[in-house]
Amino acid sequence: MNAANSVRSNRCYPLWRVRYLLLRADPEIEPFKAVTLQVDEDHELYIELCGSPGGLPLIVNHGGPGAGCGPANRRYADPAKYCIVCYDQRGANRSKPNGLMKNNTTWHLVSDIERIREHLGFENWAVVMGGSWGSSLSLAYAITYPDRVGALVLRGVFVGDGDAMKWLFEAGGASEMYPDSWQAYAGHIRGCERHSLLAAYDARCNCDDPEVYIPACREFVRWELAISKLRTDPAAIEEALKDEAFMVPFARAETQYFKYALYFPSEDEEADVTEPVIKYDEPTLLPAGKVAQSAVVGGWKGGLPWLIRHCDRIAHIPTKIVQGRQDIVCRPRAAMELYARIPGSQLDFVYDAGHSDREPGTIDRLVTFTDACVTESLFAY
């Protein structure tokens, strides 16, 4: 591990500090501009710009996939210093058509980030920011276009390995921690199909019958929302589940993306490539040298994830990682592995936080990191 790397564990925050930390997020702001961008014959993206029109360009990649951006995503960077770009990925939220999975893969979304940059007239991104699936997409973009990224700010790291998906959606993982919520999630699927709950949900969520896909989407999303925070709010979860424009694309995209392992090539698929190649729709990149199997304790089942195999391409990019110590959705091991492979990176564990970006300690670290990137970004001039 490079000596310049920094890892820190935040102490627990007592309740009297919660109000202060909630205010640590930058103030609520409205977009100064909203635009749409047609990226192919079917998909139109919703994009909003917040903060300072002349500020450092920062793009926020939301989670899910399929969850869409919300007002909170505007509040993790100083609006006086940044031009904050929030957008809904293909098929998500306000992008049209809502819930469409045609031509909707990781590599389509990577290309969309480039299209957004070009459309808005930015030479580079000063900061690329994302949490959960958004961290995967941010890393995929940076690996594909390493000369366009000034800094990375990541939260709740997810690298798309099969073990992490099995932990989250099949019995024997997160189900052991939240057996009450698991009962409803697994109970929606017939017993004969429970050997692969993810496959069963994929078939239901992506079918054409609303009497099938709406209740399936609801139970799938309910499960993930129920385990995302240390202190869940059942009423808030039920309110979110009333919004089909949020719930349906979230469930459809997650089940499709995870079914195809986020569309990342396997090591075998890259074995015959002798030169780094970036295709428009699916980059295939060989690492510069031999990569160790694992930088931390334990190995990766099924080989190194694509994002880990290609960390050498982003070794020069200042990278800051926020990870909830109690994150059940995206376990801390992936954040530690990423940190160990990127020289000079910084990793802060937040003890009293789970997966959500709405928890006080996580909010505090995200704002602190984007503040630091004003001077540390490769393109913060």
N, C-alpha and C positions, 0 to 999 in steps of 0.2 A: 504494500500500500504506500502511495506517495506521501512523504512527510507533510506536504502542504495540504493534504486532505484534512477536513475538519468534521468531527462528529460530536454531537452534543445531545444530551438528554435533558429536556426541560423538567423542572420540578413540577409537582402537582400544584394546581392553582386552587386556593381555598375559595369558598363560595363568595366571600366578600369582594373578590377580585373579578368575578364574572362580569359585572356591569362594566368595569373598566375595559376588560378585554373585548367585550362586544363592541365597545366604542372604538376599539383599535382599528377596525375596518374603516377605510376612507368613507366619506359621507355619501349618502344616497345621491345619485346623479341620473339625469336623463340623457339619452343620446343627443348629440348636436346634429347628427345626420343618420338616416337609415336608408339603405339601398338594397336592391335585389340584383342578383347576378345569375344569368342563365349559363350553366356550365355544360349542359348537353341538351339534346332535344327533349328530354323529360324533366330534368332537375333544375330548379331555381332556388338559389340560396338567399336566405335573409341575413343581412349584415347590418350591424349598427356600430357607429363610432362615438366614443365618449371621451370626456376629458378635454385635452388641449389639441386643436387641429395641427399645431406645429410641434407637438411633443414627440418623444421617442415612440416609435410604433411597437406596440405590444399586442399580440394576438392570444386570445383565450380559447383553448380547445376543450370543449365541455366533455363530461363523462357520458357513460352509457355503455356502448354507443346508442344513440337515439334519444338521449334525455333532453337535449336542447339547452340553450343558455337562458339564464334568468337574471333579474336585477342584481342579485348578489355577486354575479360574476364581474360586474363593473367596479367592484369595491375593494379589490385587492391590490390596486396600484394607484399612486398619487395622480389625480386628474390634472393637477397643475404641471406635471412633468411628463405625462404619457398621453399619447393618443391610443386609447384602449379599444381594440377591435374585438367585438363579440359577434358570433355568428351561430346559426343553427346548421348542423351538418346535414348532408343529404337525407331527406325524408323526415327530419326531426322538427318538431314544434312548428315554427312559422315558415320553414322552408317547404316548398311545394314540389310534387304532391306529398302530403303528409303520409308517412308510413311506407313509402315506396321503396322496395328493396332491389329493384332492377338497377344494374350498373351502380351498385352501392357496396364497395369494398374498401379496405384500408387504403389501397393504392389510388382509388378514385378520390378519396378524401385528402391524401397527401398532395395529389395534383390540384385539388381545389384550393388548398392553402396557398400554393404558388399563384393560382389564378387570382385569388383575392389580393395578394401582394401586388401583382402587376396591375390589377384593375384600380387599386387605390393609389398607385404611383409611388410605392415605397421601394427604395433600392434594396433594403434588407429589413429584417425584423430585429429590433434591438433586443426583444425578449419574446420567447415562445413559452407559453405557460399552459399547463394542463394537469388535471388530477384524474386518478383512476384510469379509465379508458383514455381520457385526455392525455395522460402521461405517456401511454403507448403511442398515440398518434403524434404527440410532440416529438418523441424519440424517433419514430419512423421518418418524420419530416426532416429532422436534423441530420439523420444518417444519410438520407437521400440528397439533401441540399445543405451540406455542412457550411458552405460559404455564405449562406443567407441568414444564419442564426447567430446573434450576438451573445445570448445567454439563455439558459434553460431554467425555469422554475417549475418543479414537479411536486405533486402531492399524491400520496397513496399509490405508490408505484405498482404498475401491473405490466408484466412483460409477456403475457399471453401463453405461458407454459400450461400444458395439459393438466399437471398436478394441481395448479391453482384453480383451474376451472372445475376439476373434479371436487376439490375441497369445498367450493362454493355451492355447487348445484347438485351434487350426488350425496348419498348417505355416508356418514362416517367422518365428515369434516365439520363445517360450520353447524351442521345439524346437532352435533354434540353440545354446542354452546347455547343454541337457541331451540331446544326441542319443542317448545310450545308453538313458536312461529313455523317451525319445520312441519309440524303436524298438518297445518292448513295447506302448505305448499305441496307436500308429498301426497296429501289426501285428495287433492284435485285430480290426480292421475290414477287410473285403474291399477290394481295390484300387479297384473300381468305385464305392465309396461314400466314398472318402477326400477327395472335393471338399468335404465337410462332415462332419468327424468328430463335431462336437457333435450334429448331427442324427442321425447313425448311432448314437451312444451313447444319445441320448434314446430312440430307438425300442427299443433293446435293454433299457436299464435300467428302462423303464416298461412293459414287456410283462408278461404273466401267467405265462410259462413260466420256472420257476426254473433250468432248464438253460441258458437264454439270459441271463436278467437277473443271476444271481449272478456268473458269470465276467465279464460286462460291467461290473457295478458294481465288482468287484474291480480290474480294470485301470484304470478311470476314477479311482478313489480312489488307487490306487497311484501314478499319474502325479502327482497333486497333492501327495501326501505326499512324494514323492521330490524335489520342487523347492522345498519350503517352508523348509528349513533350510540354512544354510551347510555344516554338517557333518551329513550324514544318517546315520541308524542303520538299516541294512537289516533287522536283526533286529527292531527295534521296529516297523518298518513292517509286516513280515510278521505280527507278533503282532496289530497293530491290524486287519489284514485278515481275521483269523479271526472277528471279532465282526460277525456279519451285522446285528445290531440297530443298529450304528454305520454299517457300510459301505453297506447298501442304501438307507436314507433319505438319506444324504449324497449318493450318486450320483443317486438319483431326483430329489431336490429341486434339486440344482445344474443338471442337464440341463434340467428343466422351467422353472425360473426364468430360466435364461440363454436358453433358446429364445424366451421371451416378453419378453426385455430387462428382466427384473425387474418387469414389469407397470407400468412407468412410462409415463405419457402422453407422446406426442411433442409437439413444438412445434406441429405442425399441429392436433393434437387439442385443444390449448388455445386456438387462435387465436380462436374465437368466444366465449370466456368474457369477460364484461366486469366481473364482480365475483368476488373470491375465494370459492370454494365448497369446502366439505369434505363430501364424501359419506361415508357410513358405511364403504363398502367400497373407495372409490377417490377420494381427494381430487384436485381440479383447481384449481391455484392460479396466478394470474398474478403475476409480480413487480411490485413497486411502480413501477419505472421501467425504462428501457431498459438491458439488460445487455450489456456488451462481449462480443465473441465469445470472447476468451481473455485471462486475466489474466497468463499466462506465455507462454513461447515456443511457437509453433505453434498450430494451430487444432484444433477438434474435428470429426472427420469425422461427417457426419450431423446436425450441430447440437449445441447445448449439452445435456448430460445434465440430466435433470429436477432432480436434487439440486443441481447447480450453478446452474440457472436460478432457484432459489428460496432461495438463501443469504441474501437480504435479510431473510427472516422470522426468521432466527436470529442476526442481527448483534449482538444484545444479550446473547447467551449466552456466558459464558466457555468457550472451546474450547481444548483441549490435544490435540495430535496427536503420536503416536510413529510414526516411519517407518523401517524398516530400509533402509539405503542400498543393500543388495544384494538387495532384495526382487524376486524374479522373478515371483511370482504377482500382486502388485498393485504396479505400478511407481510410483516416487516422484512422478511428474508430477502425479497426481491429488491427493496430499497437498499439494503446493505450490500447486496451483490453489485448493484449498479454503482454505488458509491465507491466500492473497492476497485472498480475498473476505470474510473474517470479521475485522472490526476487533478488535484486541486479542488475537487468537489467538496461540498459541505452538506452534511446530513444532520438534521435536527429531529430527534424523537420527541414527541409530545406525549407525556405519560397519561394525561387525563383526556385523551381523545381517541375516537374510533376512526371510522373511514370518512365521515362527512367533512366537507369544507366549511360547514356552518358552526363548528365547535370553537369555543373561544381561543384555546391555545393554538389551534391550527390557523385561525384568522390572524392572530398576532404574528406568527412566523411567516406567513405568506406576505403580509404587508411589509415586515422587516426585510424580507429577501428582495421584494421588488424595489424597495427604497435603495438597497445596496446596489442593485443592478444599474442604477442611474450612472454610477461611475465605473462599475466593473464590466459592463457589457462591452463586447468587442466593437460594437457600433454605437456606443453611447457618447457621441461627440456633439 
